[in-house]
Amino acid sequence: VLDLQSRWSVEDEGEVSDLLNVEITRVDGGVELRQTNYINKLLATWLPEGVPPRIQINSTPHTEELPSLALDAVTSKVECSTELKSRYQSLVGSLLYASVCTRPDITYPVGILCRAMGSPTSPLFDAALRVLAYLGRHKTVGLRYEPDDTPLAGMSDSSWEVRHSTSGYTFQMNKCTISWASKKQPTIALSSCEAEVVA
């Protein structure tokens, strides 16, 4: 800080506790990152009356039908309303921010939802609300980084689809995920083996 103060007019406000809607907590020699307040704001905006019973009973953030719902939306010639498109893009964009910052557990469904940003459907909007409801039930989950001798480890996998498959990877160090992604493959894999090789 002294080096910075010698060159610029800066103030030391102490240890950071919240940065761009990411809460930072120091506990037991480690650092925890979570977005509890951000998720609460999303719930207040999109589900102000609470999670509907039809969504609340679900324990996972998505169903097996999600990829086919996204594919149907992208290939359909039906024009969606401007209001639905705006609401969908706003909600999915908010979920994307959470998945990129602290929630690798929702990266796959959010990536699939992003494929239909230009032509969303009502079932896809409900699927996005399901992801939000999942976050609401697990809002205190986050990432914990602590000193450890565990070596860097990386894993990759793929989900083979009729059209573009999905690649996913995660890298972990010191008992915590440090990098992750789930994205559409740039080429069309002709087999699950080829999808794995691409991933």
URQUI-V625901 format. One record per run of one state. SS is the DSSP state (~ for helix, > for strand, _ for the rest). FROM is the first residue (numbers start at 1). LEN is the number of residues. If there is no record, write none. Layout:
# URQUI-V625901
ss->{SS SS}
from->{FROM FROM}
len->{LEN LEN}
This chain:
# URQUI-V625901
ss->{_ ~ _ > _ > _ > _ ~ _ ~ _ ~ _ ~ _ ~ _ ~ _ > _ > _ > _ > _ ~ _}
from->{1 2 8 18 20 22 28 30 35 36 47 53 57 66 76 82 102 104 115 122 138 143 147 153 160 166 174 176 185 192 199}
len->{1 6 10 2 2 6 2 5 1 11 6 4 9 10 6 20 2 11 7 16 5 4 6 7 6 8 2 9 7 7 1}
